[in-house]
Amino acid sequence: MADDLSLINYLVTGLKLGGTEENDFDDDAIDAMHALAEAATLLQKQLELKRTNDLKTTTELIDDLEDFMADSIARVSIGLQGAKR
């Protein structure tokens, strides 16, 4: 879970360091960034609660989120293809 959260944070940091602005993204990429923010919030909450959740529930959540994150990251990448350099 911490690795997934770090991946999202590194992506956002890289976009900021690269000088991207919101108008560089297409609408789908903006939606994907919002989805990644929601995933990060959920991961953070799960990290805080992981001692109270059973392993099966936590594993299922991570599996679902990893597919969701991969899709969102791909959508951001595609949405940035037309961005100004």
Secondary structure, DSSP 8 states (H G I E B T S, - for coil): -HHHHHHHHHHHHHHHHTT--GGGS-HHHHHHHHHHHHHHHHHHHHHHHTTTS-HHHHHHHHHHHHHHHHHHHHHHHHHTTT---
